[in-house]
Amino acid sequence: MTQPFTVHFDPVAFHIGPVQVHWYGLMYLLSFLSAGLLGERRRKQGRLPVSRDALSDLAFYAMLGIIVGGRVWYMLFYYAGGLHWIWTEPLALFKVWDGGMSFHGGLIGVLVAAWWWSRRHRLHFFDTMDFVAPLVPLGLGLGRLGNFINGELWGKPGDVAWAMIFPNAKLEDVQLAHGQPALAQQLAQFGGIPRHPSQLYEMALEGLVMFAVLWLVSMRPRPRYLVSGLFALMYGCFRFAVEFVRVPDPQLGYLAWGWLTMGQVQSLPLIVIGLVLVAMSRRAPTLAPAAH
């Protein structure tokens, strides 16, 4: 095996005076910008009969939903200290650098924001969600790219040609190599154990593939529920599959059978909801762009 690529990037993209601008923060910024630009393009095409100001309100509320929902969900299901933080350290909720946020919580935050906004504008909730769904995958892909640059959320050891060394996984590499001669040899030879770049798998599937499918489907007349259903179904399936080659969160490990992860458990409802919505779309009205 030739020397694998070592994932060792500076997490700081550039400095503005004393301020450090991190790549991961840039990924969030690019995510919101791409969603805003694509959303305005779809609005002009008549995909949602609202004004530019109304769409700006939806973007703002969705952004709040992502941040609040993602952080609260992480603290409830992934925080290393369990739920004790609620009464012992409630301010831990605001330490976003400690653990980060959860996609599933961010999704719930967006759903709540979109439901409230849809009621205000007297729109069908799923017309709003069918409009929003194609705007999300590029942000998901950029977020996984940020994880890759940070050298976090790495995959399991693998012998594929594109396996990579993650220096941040060195402690885990040493533990895995103990008592396993093949892994110990790789550790000695490469300075780390080659692993699946699971972040790039998710970037490709949850980002590029989902965006291509949802964008193409949403550009043509299609029944209500279909785009939202495809989003939930594809994300749930892609996330469930990639979890097989991704190392689970160390504070949680595997939940059952030596392979089931929290990410898989939380993706199962999305798969079910996606199937239900796709089935509902078969009897739903076909929606065409609104006339200008």
Secondary structure, DSSP 8 states (H G I E B T S, - for coil): ----EE----SEEEEETTEEEEHHHHHHHHHHHHHHHHHHHHHHTTSS---HHHHHHHHHHHHHHHHHHHHHHHHHHT-TTGGGHHHH-GGGGG-TTSS---HHHHHHHHHHHHHHHHHHTT--HHHHHHHHGGGSHHHHHHHHHHHHHHT-S-B-B--STT-EE-GGGHHHHHHHHTT-HHHHHHHHHHSS--B--HHHHHIIIIIIIHHHHHHHHHTS-EETTHHHHHHHHHHHHHHHHHGGGB---TTT--SBTTTB-HHHHHHHHHHHHHHHHHHHHTTS-EE-----
